[in-house]
Amino acid sequence: MAKSTKPASFESAMSELEALITEMEAGQLPLDASLTAYKRGGELIRYCQEQLASAEQQIKVLDGDVLKSFEPEGDA
């Protein structure tokens, strides 16, 4: 179930996190498995936060240190 390895990507981390949440919400895990899943969920959340912060930093660099508002095209 829970792995203590680094996820392959942001998307795989999100997928694993969603699976853990579904499993925990079902309420069928024994206490030890719930604690392991909770710890792994924390690791995955930290990983995702780091990836998002890194992406934001790259965008700032590419946009000259100014974050710009996203305006979807074609909204009328």
PDB file of N, H, CA, C and O in Angstrom:
ATOM      1  N   MET A   1       0.834  -1.194   0.000  1.00  0.00           N
ATOM      2  CA  MET A   1       0.000   0.000   0.000  1.00  0.00           C
ATOM      3  C   MET A   1       0.872   1.248   0.000  1.00  0.00           C
ATOM      4  O   MET A   1       1.100   1.830  -1.060  1.00  0.00           O
ATOM      5  N   ALA A   2       1.362   1.672   1.152  1.00  0.00           N
ATOM      6  H   ALA A   2       1.177   1.199   2.013  1.00  0.00           H
ATOM      7  CA  ALA A   2       2.107   2.926   1.227  1.00  0.00           C
ATOM      8  C   ALA A   2       3.583   2.671   0.926  1.00  0.00           C
ATOM      9  O   ALA A   2       4.181   1.718   1.426  1.00  0.00           O
ATOM     10  N   LYS A   3       4.140   3.526   0.117  1.00  0.00           N
ATOM     11  H   LYS A   3       3.654   4.300  -0.289  1.00  0.00           H
ATOM     12  CA  LYS A   3       5.549   3.429  -0.236  1.00  0.00           C
ATOM     13  C   LYS A   3       6.269   4.614   0.398  1.00  0.00           C
ATOM     14  O   LYS A   3       5.676   5.673   0.606  1.00  0.00           O
ATOM     15  N   SER A   4       7.551   4.428   0.703  1.00  0.00           N
ATOM     16  H   SER A   4       8.033   3.568   0.534  1.00  0.00           H
ATOM     17  CA  SER A   4       8.303   5.553   1.244  1.00  0.00           C
ATOM     18  C   SER A   4       9.317   6.047   0.220  1.00  0.00           C
ATOM     19  O   SER A   4      10.357   6.599   0.581  1.00  0.00           O
ATOM     20  N   THR A   5       9.013   5.849  -1.040  1.00  0.00           N
ATOM     21  H   THR A   5       8.168   5.401  -1.333  1.00  0.00           H
ATOM     22  CA  THR A   5       9.897   6.310  -2.097  1.00  0.00           C
ATOM     23  C   THR A   5       9.375   7.620  -2.675  1.00  0.00           C
ATOM     24  O   THR A   5       8.205   7.971  -2.523  1.00  0.00           O
ATOM     25  N   LYS A   6      10.275   8.324  -3.337  1.00  0.00           N
ATOM     26  H   LYS A   6      11.226   8.038  -3.460  1.00  0.00           H
ATOM     27  CA  LYS A   6       9.900   9.581  -3.979  1.00  0.00           C
ATOM     28  C   LYS A   6       9.030   9.285  -5.191  1.00  0.00           C
ATOM     29  O   LYS A   6       9.350   8.398  -5.982  1.00  0.00           O
ATOM     30  N   PRO A   7       7.936  10.017  -5.343  1.00  0.00           N
ATOM     31  CA  PRO A   7       7.069   9.797  -6.507  1.00  0.00           C
ATOM     32  C   PRO A   7       7.809  10.112  -7.806  1.00  0.00           C
ATOM     33  O   PRO A   7       8.750  10.905  -7.826  1.00  0.00           O
ATOM     34  N   ALA A   8       7.363   9.476  -8.884  1.00  0.00           N
ATOM     35  H   ALA A   8       6.598   8.832  -8.867  1.00  0.00           H
ATOM     36  CA  ALA A   8       7.986   9.689 -10.194  1.00  0.00           C
ATOM     37  C   ALA A   8       7.670  11.073 -10.744  1.00  0.00           C
ATOM     38  O   ALA A   8       8.467  11.649 -11.484  1.00  0.00           O
ATOM     39  N   SER A   9       6.501  11.606 -10.382  1.00  0.00           N
ATOM     40  H   SER A   9       5.853  11.137  -9.782  1.00  0.00           H
ATOM     41  CA  SER A   9       6.087  12.906 -10.901  1.00  0.00           C
ATOM     42  C   SER A   9       5.007  13.500 -10.001  1.00  0.00           C
ATOM     43  O   SER A   9       4.482  12.831  -9.111  1.00  0.00           O
ATOM     44  N   PHE A  10       4.689  14.758 -10.249  1.00  0.00           N
ATOM     45  H   PHE A  10       5.115  15.301 -10.973  1.00  0.00           H
ATOM     46  CA  PHE A  10       3.605  15.426  -9.526  1.00  0.00           C
ATOM     47  C   PHE A  10       2.303  14.662  -9.733  1.00  0.00           C
ATOM     48  O   PHE A  10       1.548  14.431  -8.788  1.00  0.00           O
ATOM     49  N   GLU A  11       2.050  14.274 -10.980  1.00  0.00           N
ATOM     50  H   GLU A  11       2.663  14.462 -11.748  1.00  0.00           H
ATOM     51  CA  GLU A  11       0.809  13.572 -11.314  1.00  0.00           C
ATOM     52  C   GLU A  11       0.710  12.225 -10.608  1.00  0.00           C
ATOM     53  O   GLU A  11      -0.363  11.852 -10.134  1.00  0.00           O
ATOM     54  N   SER A  12       1.812  11.495 -10.536  1.00  0.00           N
ATOM     55  H   SER A  12       2.684  11.798 -10.922  1.00  0.00           H
ATOM     56  CA  SER A  12       1.775  10.202  -9.847  1.00  0.00           C
ATOM     57  C   SER A  12       1.588  10.392  -8.346  1.00  0.00           C
ATOM     58  O   SER A  12       0.928   9.582  -7.695  1.00  0.00           O
ATOM     59  N   ALA A  13       2.164  11.453  -7.798  1.00  0.00           N
ATOM     60  H   ALA A  13       2.700  12.111  -8.327  1.00  0.00           H
ATOM     61  CA  ALA A  13       1.972  11.750  -6.380  1.00  0.00           C
ATOM     62  C   ALA A  13       0.509  12.080  -6.089  1.00  0.00           C
ATOM     63  O   ALA A  13      -0.054  11.624  -5.094  1.00  0.00           O
ATOM     64  N   MET A  14      -0.096  12.873  -6.961  1.00  0.00           N
ATOM     65  H   MET A  14       0.361  13.244  -7.770  1.00  0.00           H
ATOM     66  CA  MET A  14      -1.507  13.219  -6.778  1.00  0.00           C
ATOM     67  C   MET A  14      -2.388  11.979  -6.887  1.00  0.00           C
ATOM     68  O   MET A  14      -3.330  11.816  -6.111  1.00  0.00           O
ATOM     69  N   SER A  15      -2.093  11.120  -7.828  1.00  0.00           N
ATOM     70  H   SER A  15      -1.328  11.252  -8.459  1.00  0.00           H
ATOM     71  CA  SER A  15      -2.857   9.890  -8.018  1.00  0.00           C
ATOM     72  C   SER A  15      -2.753   8.989  -6.788  1.00  0.00           C
ATOM     73  O   SER A  15      -3.755   8.452  -6.315  1.00  0.00           O
ATOM     74  N   GLU A  16      -1.538   8.830  -6.278  1.00  0.00           N
ATOM     75  H   GLU A  16      -0.724   9.266  -6.663  1.00  0.00           H
ATOM     76  CA  GLU A  16      -1.340   8.015  -5.077  1.00  0.00           C
ATOM     77  C   GLU A  16      -2.048   8.632  -3.883  1.00  0.00           C
ATOM     78  O   GLU A  16      -2.650   7.920  -3.080  1.00  0.00           O
ATOM     79  N   LEU A  17      -1.982   9.943  -3.762  1.00  0.00           N
ATOM     80  H   LEU A  17      -1.493  10.522  -4.415  1.00  0.00           H
ATOM     81  CA  LEU A  17      -2.645  10.636  -2.662  1.00  0.00           C
ATOM     82  C   LEU A  17      -4.163  10.443  -2.727  1.00  0.00           C
ATOM     83  O   LEU A  17      -4.803  10.188  -1.707  1.00  0.00           O
ATOM     84  N   GLU A  18      -4.729  10.565  -3.916  1.00  0.00           N
ATOM     85  H   GLU A  18      -4.209  10.772  -4.744  1.00  0.00           H
ATOM     86  CA  GLU A  18      -6.168  10.351  -4.074  1.00  0.00           C
ATOM     87  C   GLU A  18      -6.563   8.930  -3.687  1.00  0.00           C
ATOM     88  O   GLU A  18      -7.601   8.719  -3.059  1.00  0.00           O
ATOM     89  N   ALA A  19      -5.731   7.950  -4.063  1.00  0.00           N
ATOM     90  H   ALA A  19      -4.888   8.121  -4.573  1.00  0.00           H
ATOM     91  CA  ALA A  19      -6.010   6.555  -3.712  1.00  0.00           C
ATOM     92  C   ALA A  19      -5.952   6.359  -2.196  1.00  0.00           C
ATOM     93  O   ALA A  19      -6.789   5.659  -1.625  1.00  0.00           O
ATOM     94  N   LEU A  20      -4.968   6.976  -1.550  1.00  0.00           N
ATOM     95  H   LEU A  20      -4.288   7.544  -2.014  1.00  0.00           H
ATOM     96  CA  LEU A  20      -4.853   6.877  -0.095  1.00  0.00           C
ATOM     97  C   LEU A  20      -6.073   7.485   0.590  1.00  0.00           C
ATOM     98  O   LEU A  20      -6.615   6.911   1.534  1.00  0.00           O
ATOM     99  N   ILE A  21      -6.495   8.639   0.111  1.00  0.00           N
ATOM    100  H   ILE A  21      -6.055   9.105  -0.656  1.00  0.00           H
ATOM    101  CA  ILE A  21      -7.654   9.312   0.706  1.00  0.00           C
ATOM    102  C   ILE A  21      -8.900   8.446   0.574  1.00  0.00           C
ATOM    103  O   ILE A  21      -9.664   8.297   1.528  1.00  0.00           O
ATOM    104  N   THR A  22      -9.102   7.876  -0.608  1.00  0.00           N
ATOM    105  H   THR A  22      -8.481   7.997  -1.383  1.00  0.00           H
ATOM    106  CA  THR A  22     -10.257   7.009  -0.831  1.00  0.00           C
ATOM    107  C   THR A  22     -10.235   5.819   0.123  1.00  0.00           C
ATOM    108  O   THR A  22     -11.252   5.453   0.712  1.00  0.00           O
ATOM    109  N   GLU A  23      -9.050   5.224   0.260  1.00  0.00           N
ATOM    110  H   GLU A  23      -8.224   5.521  -0.218  1.00  0.00           H
ATOM    111  CA  GLU A  23      -8.887   4.068   1.136  1.00  0.00           C
ATOM    112  C   GLU A  23      -9.168   4.443   2.590  1.00  0.00           C
ATOM    113  O   GLU A  23      -9.844   3.706   3.308  1.00  0.00           O
ATOM    114  N   MET A  24      -8.648   5.585   3.015  1.00  0.00           N
ATOM    115  H   MET A  24      -8.099   6.183   2.432  1.00  0.00           H
ATOM    116  CA  MET A  24      -8.843   6.011   4.401  1.00  0.00           C
ATOM    117  C   MET A  24     -10.290   6.402   4.667  1.00  0.00           C
ATOM    118  O   MET A  24     -10.825   6.112   5.737  1.00  0.00           O
ATOM    119  N   GLU A  25     -10.924   7.057   3.701  1.00  0.00           N
ATOM    120  H   GLU A  25     -10.489   7.293   2.832  1.00  0.00           H
ATOM    121  CA  GLU A  25     -12.313   7.469   3.878  1.00  0.00           C
ATOM    122  C   GLU A  25     -13.260   6.281   3.967  1.00  0.00           C
ATOM    123  O   GLU A  25     -14.335   6.388   4.557  1.00  0.00           O
ATOM    124  N   ALA A  26     -12.871   5.152   3.387  1.00  0.00           N
ATOM    125  H   ALA A  26     -11.997   5.066   2.908  1.00  0.00           H
ATOM    126  CA  ALA A  26     -13.701   3.953   3.448  1.00  0.00           C
ATOM    127  C   ALA A  26     -13.797   3.431   4.886  1.00  0.00           C
ATOM    128  O   ALA A  26     -14.745   2.726   5.232  1.00  0.00           O
ATOM    129  N   GLY A  27     -12.821   3.777   5.709  1.00  0.00           N
ATOM    130  H   GLY A  27     -12.051   4.349   5.428  1.00  0.00           H
ATOM    131  CA  GLY A  27     -12.867   3.410   7.118  1.00  0.00           C
ATOM    132  C   GLY A  27     -12.613   1.943   7.397  1.00  0.00           C
ATOM    133  O   GLY A  27     -12.961   1.453   8.472  1.00  0.00           O
ATOM    134  N   GLN A  28     -12.020   1.237   6.464  1.00  0.00           N
ATOM    135  H   GLN A  28     -11.737   1.635   5.591  1.00  0.00           H
ATOM    136  CA  GLN A  28     -11.803  -0.198   6.629  1.00  0.00           C
ATOM    137  C   GLN A  28     -10.355  -0.564   6.958  1.00  0.00           C
ATOM    138  O   GLN A  28     -10.047  -1.743   7.134  1.00  0.00           O
ATOM    139  N   LEU A  29      -9.469   0.420   7.044  1.00  0.00           N
ATOM    140  H   LEU A  29      -9.719   1.377   6.902  1.00  0.00           H
ATOM    141  CA  LEU A  29      -8.060   0.140   7.332  1.00  0.00           C
ATOM    142  C   LEU A  29      -7.856  -0.087   8.827  1.00  0.00           C
ATOM    143  O   LEU A  29      -8.467   0.598   9.647  1.00  0.00           O
ATOM    144  N   PRO A  30      -7.005  -1.041   9.183  1.00  0.00           N
ATOM    145  CA  PRO A  30      -6.635  -1.187  10.585  1.00  0.00           C
ATOM    146  C   PRO A  30      -5.825   0.038  11.032  1.00  0.00           C
ATOM    147  O   PRO A  30      -5.313   0.785  10.198  1.00  0.00           O
ATOM    148  N   LEU A  31      -5.715   0.232  12.311  1.00  0.00           N
ATOM    149  H   LEU A  31      -6.131  -0.375  12.989  1.00  0.00           H
ATOM    150  CA  LEU A  31      -5.056   1.417  12.863  1.00  0.00           C
ATOM    151  C   LEU A  31      -3.642   1.595  12.319  1.00  0.00           C
ATOM    152  O   LEU A  31      -3.284   2.691  11.885  1.00  0.00           O
ATOM    153  N   ASP A  32      -2.838   0.541  12.335  1.00  0.00           N
ATOM    154  H   ASP A  32      -3.129  -0.349  12.687  1.00  0.00           H
ATOM    155  CA  ASP A  32      -1.456   0.655  11.851  1.00  0.00           C
ATOM    156  C   ASP A  32      -1.404   1.081  10.389  1.00  0.00           C
ATOM    157  O   ASP A  32      -0.588   1.921  10.010  1.00  0.00           O
ATOM    158  N   ALA A  33      -2.274   0.501   9.571  1.00  0.00           N
ATOM    159  H   ALA A  33      -2.937  -0.181   9.879  1.00  0.00           H
ATOM    160  CA  ALA A  33      -2.305   0.851   8.156  1.00  0.00           C
ATOM    161  C   ALA A  33      -2.781   2.292   7.969  1.00  0.00           C
ATOM    162  O   ALA A  33      -2.307   2.993   7.076  1.00  0.00           O
ATOM    163  N   SER A  34      -3.707   2.728   8.803  1.00  0.00           N
ATOM    164  H   SER A  34      -4.092   2.158   9.529  1.00  0.00           H
ATOM    165  CA  SER A  34      -4.186   4.115   8.732  1.00  0.00           C
ATOM    166  C   SER A  34      -3.067   5.094   9.065  1.00  0.00           C
ATOM    167  O   SER A  34      -2.914   6.117   8.398  1.00  0.00           O
ATOM    168  N   LEU A  35      -2.292   4.784  10.085  1.00  0.00           N
ATOM    169  H   LEU A  35      -2.416   3.952  10.627  1.00  0.00           H
ATOM    170  CA  LEU A  35      -1.163   5.652  10.456  1.00  0.00           C
ATOM    171  C   LEU A  35      -0.115   5.696   9.349  1.00  0.00           C
ATOM    172  O   LEU A  35       0.429   6.758   9.045  1.00  0.00           O
ATOM    173  N   THR A  36       0.167   4.547   8.750  1.00  0.00           N
ATOM    174  H   THR A  36      -0.274   3.685   8.997  1.00  0.00           H
ATOM    175  CA  THR A  36       1.131   4.491   7.648  1.00  0.00           C
ATOM    176  C   THR A  36       0.623   5.307   6.465  1.00  0.00           C
ATOM    177  O   THR A  36       1.382   6.057   5.851  1.00  0.00           O
ATOM    178  N   ALA A  37      -0.655   5.162   6.149  1.00  0.00           N
ATOM    179  H   ALA A  37      -1.272   4.553   6.648  1.00  0.00           H
ATOM    180  CA  ALA A  37      -1.253   5.914   5.036  1.00  0.00           C
ATOM    181  C   ALA A  37      -1.222   7.412   5.325  1.00  0.00           C
ATOM    182  O   ALA A  37      -0.952   8.212   4.429  1.00  0.00           O
ATOM    183  N   TYR A  38      -1.497   7.793   6.565  1.00  0.00           N
ATOM    184  H   TYR A  38      -1.716   7.143   7.293  1.00  0.00           H
ATOM    185  CA  TYR A  38      -1.482   9.201   6.955  1.00  0.00           C
ATOM    186  C   TYR A  38      -0.081   9.793   6.783  1.00  0.00           C
ATOM    187  O   TYR A  38       0.078  10.894   6.255  1.00  0.00           O
ATOM    188  N   LYS A  39       0.928   9.051   7.233  1.00  0.00           N
ATOM    189  H   LYS A  39       0.799   8.157   7.662  1.00  0.00           H
ATOM    190  CA  LYS A  39       2.319   9.516   7.095  1.00  0.00           C
ATOM    191  C   LYS A  39       2.699   9.656   5.621  1.00  0.00           C
ATOM    192  O   LYS A  39       3.317  10.642   5.220  1.00  0.00           O
ATOM    193  N   ARG A  40       2.323   8.657   4.823  1.00  0.00           N
ATOM    194  H   ARG A  40       1.821   7.856   5.149  1.00  0.00           H
ATOM    195  CA  ARG A  40       2.640   8.709   3.395  1.00  0.00           C
ATOM    196  C   ARG A  40       1.917   9.887   2.740  1.00  0.00           C
ATOM    197  O   ARG A  40       2.483  10.572   1.887  1.00  0.00           O
ATOM    198  N   GLY A  41       0.685  10.117   3.138  1.00  0.00           N
ATOM    199  H   GLY A  41       0.225   9.561   3.831  1.00  0.00           H
ATOM    200  CA  GLY A  41      -0.063  11.256   2.613  1.00  0.00           C
ATOM    201  C   GLY A  41       0.659  12.568   2.899  1.00  0.00           C
ATOM    202  O   GLY A  41       0.728  13.444   2.037  1.00  0.00           O
ATOM    203  N   GLY A  42       1.193  12.702   4.106  1.00  0.00           N
ATOM    204  H   GLY A  42       1.137  11.991   4.806  1.00  0.00           H
ATOM    205  CA  GLY A  42       1.964  13.898   4.453  1.00  0.00           C
ATOM    206  C   GLY A  42       3.192  14.056   3.575  1.00  0.00           C
ATOM    207  O   GLY A  42       3.513  15.163   3.144  1.00  0.00           O
ATOM    208  N   GLU A  43       3.886  12.942   3.305  1.00  0.00           N
ATOM    209  H   GLU A  43       3.625  12.042   3.654  1.00  0.00           H
ATOM    210  CA  GLU A  43       5.056  12.982   2.422  1.00  0.00           C
ATOM    211  C   GLU A  43       4.660  13.430   1.018  1.00  0.00           C
ATOM    212  O   GLU A  43       5.337  14.248   0.396  1.00  0.00           O
ATOM    213  N   LEU A  44       3.549  12.878   0.534  1.00  0.00           N
ATOM    214  H   LEU A  44       2.998  12.214   1.039  1.00  0.00           H
ATOM    215  CA  LEU A  44       3.091  13.217  -0.813  1.00  0.00           C
ATOM    216  C   LEU A  44       2.669  14.680  -0.910  1.00  0.00           C
ATOM    217  O   LEU A  44       2.952  15.344  -1.907  1.00  0.00           O
ATOM    218  N   ILE A  45       1.998  15.179   0.115  1.00  0.00           N
ATOM    219  H   ILE A  45       1.768  14.640   0.925  1.00  0.00           H
ATOM    220  CA  ILE A  45       1.590  16.590   0.126  1.00  0.00           C
ATOM    221  C   ILE A  45       2.813  17.493   0.106  1.00  0.00           C
ATOM    222  O   ILE A  45       2.850  18.468  -0.644  1.00  0.00           O
ATOM    223  N   ARG A  46       3.809  17.182   0.917  1.00  0.00           N
ATOM    224  H   ARG A  46       3.778  16.390   1.527  1.00  0.00           H
ATOM    225  CA  ARG A  46       5.045  17.987   0.928  1.00  0.00           C
ATOM    226  C   ARG A  46       5.722  17.955  -0.434  1.00  0.00           C
ATOM    227  O   ARG A  46       6.184  18.987  -0.921  1.00  0.00           O
ATOM    228  N   TYR A  47       5.785  16.784  -1.053  1.00  0.00           N
ATOM    229  H   TYR A  47       5.410  15.945  -0.658  1.00  0.00           H
ATOM    230  CA  TYR A  47       6.388  16.653  -2.376  1.00  0.00           C
ATOM    231  C   TYR A  47       5.641  17.539  -3.382  1.00  0.00           C
ATOM    232  O   TYR A  47       6.264  18.272  -4.150  1.00  0.00           O
ATOM    233  N   CYS A  48       4.317  17.466  -3.373  1.00  0.00           N
ATOM    234  H   CYS A  48       3.811  16.870  -2.749  1.00  0.00           H
ATOM    235  CA  CYS A  48       3.516  18.261  -4.308  1.00  0.00           C
ATOM    236  C   CYS A  48       3.701  19.756  -4.062  1.00  0.00           C
ATOM    237  O   CYS A  48       3.801  20.531  -5.014  1.00  0.00           O
ATOM    238  N   GLN A  49       3.747  20.165  -2.805  1.00  0.00           N
ATOM    239  H   GLN A  49       3.666  19.535  -2.032  1.00  0.00           H
ATOM    240  CA  GLN A  49       3.966  21.575  -2.484  1.00  0.00           C
ATOM    241  C   GLN A  49       5.321  22.041  -3.001  1.00  0.00           C
ATOM    242  O   GLN A  49       5.442  23.145  -3.531  1.00  0.00           O
ATOM    243  N   GLU A  50       6.333  21.202  -2.848  1.00  0.00           N
ATOM    244  H   GLU A  50       6.234  20.304  -2.418  1.00  0.00           H
ATOM    245  CA  GLU A  50       7.667  21.557  -3.346  1.00  0.00           C
ATOM    246  C   GLU A  50       7.666  21.685  -4.863  1.00  0.00           C
ATOM    247  O   GLU A  50       8.271  22.603  -5.416  1.00  0.00           O
ATOM    248  N   GLN A  51       6.983  20.760  -5.535  1.00  0.00           N
ATOM    249  H   GLN A  51       6.491  20.014  -5.087  1.00  0.00           H
ATOM    250  CA  GLN A  51       6.916  20.806  -6.994  1.00  0.00           C
ATOM    251  C   GLN A  51       6.186  22.060  -7.471  1.00  0.00           C
ATOM    252  O   GLN A  51       6.610  22.699  -8.434  1.00  0.00           O
ATOM    253  N   LEU A  52       5.097  22.409  -6.805  1.00  0.00           N
ATOM    254  H   LEU A  52       4.752  21.890  -6.023  1.00  0.00           H
ATOM    255  CA  LEU A  52       4.352  23.614  -7.174  1.00  0.00           C
ATOM    256  C   LEU A  52       5.172  24.875  -6.920  1.00  0.00           C
ATOM    257  O   LEU A  52       5.154  25.803  -7.729  1.00  0.00           O
ATOM    258  N   ALA A  53       5.888  24.912  -5.800  1.00  0.00           N
ATOM    259  H   ALA A  53       5.902  24.159  -5.142  1.00  0.00           H
ATOM    260  CA  ALA A  53       6.738  26.068  -5.497  1.00  0.00           C
ATOM    261  C   ALA A  53       7.851  26.202  -6.536  1.00  0.00           C
ATOM    262  O   ALA A  53       8.193  27.309  -6.951  1.00  0.00           O
ATOM    263  N   SER A  54       8.406  25.077  -6.947  1.00  0.00           N
ATOM    264  H   SER A  54       8.128  24.177  -6.609  1.00  0.00           H
ATOM    265  CA  SER A  54       9.455  25.099  -7.965  1.00  0.00           C
ATOM    266  C   SER A  54       8.904  25.601  -9.301  1.00  0.00           C
ATOM    267  O   SER A  54       9.544  26.406  -9.978  1.00  0.00           O
ATOM    268  N   ALA A  55       7.728  25.127  -9.671  1.00  0.00           N
ATOM    269  H   ALA A  55       7.208  24.473  -9.121  1.00  0.00           H
ATOM    270  CA  ALA A  55       7.109  25.573 -10.922  1.00  0.00           C
ATOM    271  C   ALA A  55       6.803  27.065 -10.864  1.00  0.00           C
ATOM    272  O   ALA A  55       7.006  27.779 -11.845  1.00  0.00           O
ATOM    273  N   GLU A  56       6.316  27.538  -9.722  1.00  0.00           N
ATOM    274  H   GLU A  56       6.151  26.957  -8.924  1.00  0.00           H
ATOM    275  CA  GLU A  56       6.026  28.964  -9.568  1.00  0.00           C
ATOM    276  C   GLU A  56       7.306  29.788  -9.706  1.00  0.00           C
ATOM    277  O   GLU A  56       7.306  30.844 -10.339  1.00  0.00           O
ATOM    278  N   GLN A  57       8.392  29.302  -9.111  1.00  0.00           N
ATOM    279  H   GLN A  57       8.392  28.444  -8.596  1.00  0.00           H
ATOM    280  CA  GLN A  57       9.677  30.016  -9.208  1.00  0.00           C
ATOM    281  C   GLN A  57      10.149  30.073 -10.652  1.00  0.00           C
ATOM    282  O   GLN A  57      10.654  31.103 -11.098  1.00  0.00           O
ATOM    283  N   GLN A  58       9.993  28.981 -11.385  1.00  0.00           N
ATOM    284  H   GLN A  58       9.583  28.144 -11.023  1.00  0.00           H
ATOM    285  CA  GLN A  58      10.396  28.970 -12.789  1.00  0.00           C
ATOM    286  C   GLN A  58       9.563  29.952 -13.605  1.00  0.00           C
ATOM    287  O   GLN A  58      10.087  30.625 -14.493  1.00  0.00           O
ATOM    288  N   ILE A  59       8.281  30.037 -13.311  1.00  0.00           N
ATOM    289  H   ILE A  59       7.855  29.490 -12.590  1.00  0.00           H
ATOM    290  CA  ILE A  59       7.406  30.978 -14.016  1.00  0.00           C
ATOM    291  C   ILE A  59       7.826  32.412 -13.703  1.00  0.00           C
ATOM    292  O   ILE A  59       7.845  33.261 -14.594  1.00  0.00           O
ATOM    293  N   LYS A  60       8.162  32.684 -12.442  1.00  0.00           N
ATOM    294  H   LYS A  60       8.146  31.994 -11.718  1.00  0.00           H
ATOM    295  CA  LYS A  60       8.614  34.023 -12.077  1.00  0.00           C
ATOM    296  C   LYS A  60       9.867  34.402 -12.859  1.00  0.00           C
ATOM    297  O   LYS A  60       9.988  35.527 -13.344  1.00  0.00           O
ATOM    298  N   VAL A  61      10.791  33.464 -12.977  1.00  0.00           N
ATOM    299  H   VAL A  61      10.693  32.550 -12.583  1.00  0.00           H
ATOM    300  CA  VAL A  61      12.030  33.724 -13.714  1.00  0.00           C
ATOM    301  C   VAL A  61      11.707  33.994 -15.185  1.00  0.00           C
ATOM    302  O   VAL A  61      12.232  34.935 -15.781  1.00  0.00           O
ATOM    303  N   LEU A  62      10.845  33.167 -15.758  1.00  0.00           N
ATOM    304  H   LEU A  62      10.419  32.403 -15.274  1.00  0.00           H
ATOM    305  CA  LEU A  62      10.501  33.333 -17.171  1.00  0.00           C
ATOM    306  C   LEU A  62       9.729  34.620 -17.429  1.00  0.00           C
ATOM    307  O   LEU A  62       9.851  35.203 -18.507  1.00  0.00           O
ATOM    308  N   ASP A  63       8.935  35.074 -16.457  1.00  0.00           N
ATOM    309  H   ASP A  63       8.836  34.600 -15.582  1.00  0.00           H
ATOM    310  CA  ASP A  63       8.134  36.286 -16.617  1.00  0.00           C
ATOM    311  C   ASP A  63       8.790  37.507 -15.979  1.00  0.00           C
ATOM    312  O   ASP A  63       8.117  38.507 -15.728  1.00  0.00           O
ATOM    313  N   GLY A  64      10.074  37.442 -15.718  1.00  0.00           N
ATOM    314  H   GLY A  64      10.621  36.630 -15.922  1.00  0.00           H
ATOM    315  CA  GLY A  64      10.780  38.594 -15.172  1.00  0.00           C
ATOM    316  C   GLY A  64      10.398  38.904 -13.738  1.00  0.00           C
ATOM    317  O   GLY A  64      10.286  40.074 -13.371  1.00  0.00           O
ATOM    318  N   ASP A  65      10.195  37.872 -12.912  1.00  0.00           N
ATOM    319  H   ASP A  65      10.287  36.921 -13.210  1.00  0.00           H
ATOM    320  CA  ASP A  65       9.893  37.998 -11.483  1.00  0.00           C
ATOM    321  C   ASP A  65       8.544  38.650 -11.208  1.00  0.00           C
ATOM    322  O   ASP A  65       8.341  39.207 -10.129  1.00  0.00           O
ATOM    323  N   VAL A  66       7.633  38.592 -12.151  1.00  0.00           N
ATOM    324  H   VAL A  66       7.798  38.140 -13.027  1.00  0.00           H
ATOM    325  CA  VAL A  66       6.293  39.150 -11.952  1.00  0.00           C
ATOM    326  C   VAL A  66       5.272  38.075 -12.304  1.00  0.00           C
ATOM    327  O   VAL A  66       5.189  37.645 -13.454  1.00  0.00           O
ATOM    328  N   LEU A  67       4.497  37.642 -11.315  1.00  0.00           N
ATOM    329  H   LEU A  67       4.564  37.992 -10.381  1.00  0.00           H
ATOM    330  CA  LEU A  67       3.428  36.692 -11.607  1.00  0.00           C
ATOM    331  C   LEU A  67       2.281  37.453 -12.252  1.00  0.00           C
ATOM    332  O   LEU A  67       1.879  38.514 -11.776  1.00  0.00           O
ATOM    333  N   LYS A  68       1.767  36.906 -13.329  1.00  0.00           N
ATOM    334  H   LYS A  68       2.094  36.044 -13.715  1.00  0.00           H
ATOM    335  CA  LYS A  68       0.693  37.559 -14.062  1.00  0.00           C
ATOM    336  C   LYS A  68      -0.605  36.807 -13.850  1.00  0.00           C
ATOM    337  O   LYS A  68      -0.598  35.591 -13.660  1.00  0.00           O
ATOM    338  N   SER A  69      -1.720  37.522 -13.880  1.00  0.00           N
ATOM    339  H   SER A  69      -1.727  38.510 -14.034  1.00  0.00           H
ATOM    340  CA  SER A  69      -3.018  36.891 -13.757  1.00  0.00           C
ATOM    341  C   SER A  69      -3.289  36.033 -14.968  1.00  0.00           C
ATOM    342  O   SER A  69      -2.913  36.383 -16.086  1.00  0.00           O
ATOM    343  N   PHE A  70      -3.945  34.905 -14.744  1.00  0.00           N
ATOM    344  H   PHE A  70      -4.250  34.621 -13.835  1.00  0.00           H
ATOM    345  CA  PHE A  70      -4.316  34.029 -15.845  1.00  0.00           C
ATOM    346  C   PHE A  70      -5.669  34.453 -16.366  1.00  0.00           C
ATOM    347  O   PHE A  70      -6.642  34.523 -15.615  1.00  0.00           O
ATOM    348  N   GLU A  71      -5.724  34.727 -17.609  1.00  0.00           N
ATOM    349  H   GLU A  71      -4.933  34.671 -18.218  1.00  0.00           H
ATOM    350  CA  GLU A  71      -6.977  35.110 -18.280  1.00  0.00           C
ATOM    351  C   GLU A  71      -7.294  34.046 -19.319  1.00  0.00           C
ATOM    352  O   GLU A  71      -6.651  34.003 -20.368  1.00  0.00           O
ATOM    353  N   PRO A  72      -8.278  33.182 -19.048  1.00  0.00           N
ATOM    354  CA  PRO A  72      -8.615  32.160 -20.045  1.00  0.00           C
ATOM    355  C   PRO A  72      -9.083  32.791 -21.336  1.00  0.00           C
ATOM    356  O   PRO A  72      -9.802  33.790 -21.330  1.00  0.00           O
ATOM    357  N   GLU A  73      -8.664  32.196 -22.450  1.00  0.00           N
ATOM    358  H   GLU A  73      -8.080  31.385 -22.455  1.00  0.00           H
ATOM    359  CA  GLU A  73      -9.046  32.703 -23.752  1.00  0.00           C
ATOM    360  C   GLU A  73     -10.440  32.215 -24.111  1.00  0.00           C
ATOM    361  O   GLU A  73     -10.831  31.107 -23.745  1.00  0.00           O
ATOM    362  N   GLY A  74     -11.188  33.045 -24.826  1.00  0.00           N
ATOM    363  H   GLY A  74     -10.870  33.945 -25.123  1.00  0.00           H
ATOM    364  CA  GLY A  74     -12.465  32.621 -25.354  1.00  0.00           C
ATOM    365  C   GLY A  74     -13.624  32.725 -24.398  1.00  0.00           C
ATOM    366  O   GLY A  74     -14.727  32.307 -24.748  1.00  0.00           O
ATOM    367  N   ASP A  75     -13.433  33.264 -23.197  1.00  0.00           N
ATOM    368  H   ASP A  75     -12.537  33.603 -22.912  1.00  0.00           H
ATOM    369  CA  ASP A  75     -14.561  33.452 -22.273  1.00  0.00           C
ATOM    370  C   ASP A  75     -15.329  34.709 -22.686  1.00  0.00           C
ATOM    371  O   ASP A  75     -14.802  35.818 -22.609  1.00  0.00           O
ATOM    372  N   ALA A  76     -16.538  34.533 -23.110  1.00  0.00           N
ATOM    373  H   ALA A  76     -16.967  33.632 -23.172  1.00  0.00           H
ATOM    374  CA  ALA A  76     -17.338  35.694 -23.528  1.00  0.00           C
ATOM    375  C   ALA A  76     -18.657  35.694 -22.824  1.00  0.00           C
ATOM    376  O   ALA A  76     -19.472  36.590 -23.041  1.00  0.00           O
TER     377      ALA A  76
END
